[in-house]
Amino acid sequence: MKKINTKMITICGFLVALNIVLSTILTIPGIISFNGFPIIFAGIVFGPLAGGIVGTIGDIISFIIRPTGVFMPHFVLTSALTGIIPGIIIRILNNNLRDLKVWQIFVAILIGQTITTVLMVPYFRQILFAQPFIVNFTRAVQKQAINIPAYAVIMNILIKALYTSQVIE
């Protein structure tokens, strides 16, 4: 785990704010969305704990700002896991972010998004709202087929740029 310092807390706070903006204001349903990106970024760059915290806080505050029905902690869990799982996978594949390859980022995001967005969210929608699992599953697969490669490429570029400018160490 990365050492907690003021810079890390500040960047994670920015990532929470970015997650809130992307999930409440800049959401276009059915099209590529970037609301999970800040959560995954926090998990990969700062570790699974930071990713889980960014996901949890971002989801709760997003709900407070723009409630979409009754509060369901199931979706807070999926938001937390969206940051935790890629953070763990990256630590298993390569613990040195300077040498991180785009395929490693892709695999970490693929595993995380498959578990959370493709499987858990449709399952929770089925048990909570009686929505057909297969319909939500199919939509999630189609959306993630675009999101996962886009996230991996953008994240790789961003991590390299942030290391070059010494924003993250």
Long-range contacts (C-beta under 8 A, 24 or more apart in sequence): 1-47, 1-48, 1-49, 2-46, 2-47, 2-50, 8-46, 8-50, 11-46, 11-167, 11-168, 12-42, 12-46, 12-50, 12-53, 12-54, 15-39, 15-41, 15-42, 15-54, 15-58, 16-54, 16-57, 16-58, 16-61, 19-54, 19-55, 19-58, 19-59, 19-62, 20-58, 20-61, 20-62, 20-65, 23-58, 23-59, 23-62, 24-62, 24-65, 24-66, 30-139, 30-143, 32-143, 32-146, 32-147, 32-150, 33-143, 33-147, 34-151, 36-82, 36-113, 36-117, 36-147, 36-151, 37-151, 37-154, 37-155, 39-79, 39-82, 39-83, 40-82, 40-83, 40-86, 40-109, 40-112, 40-151, 40-155, 41-155, 41-158, 42-83, 42-87, 43-82, 43-83, 43-84, 43-85, 43-86, 43-87, 43-90, 43-112, 44-86, 44-87, 44-90, 44-97, 44-105, 44-108, 44-155, 44-159, 45-97, 45-159, 45-162, 45-168, 46-87, 47-87, 47-91, 48-83, 48-84, 48-85, 48-87, 48-88, 48-91, 49-84, 49-87, 50-83, 50-87, 51-80, 51-82, 51-83, 51-84, 51-86, 51-87, 52-80, 52-81, 52-83, 52-84, 52-87, 53-80, 53-83, 54-83, 55-79, 55-80, 55-81, 55-82, 55-83, 55-84, 56-80, 72-124, 72-128, 74-120, 74-124, 74-128, 75-121, 75-124, 77-120, 78-116, 78-117, 78-120, 78-121, 78-124, 81-112, 81-115, 81-116, 81-120, 82-112, 82-113, 82-116, 82-117, 84-112, 85-111, 85-112, 85-115, 85-116, 86-111, 86-112, 97-159, 97-163, 97-168, 98-163, 100-156, 100-159, 101-156, 102-152, 102-153, 102-156, 105-151, 105-152, 105-155, 105-156, 105-159, 106-148, 106-149, 106-152, 109-148, 109-151, 109-152, 109-155, 110-148, 113-144, 113-147, 113-148, 114-144, 117-143, 117-144, 118-144
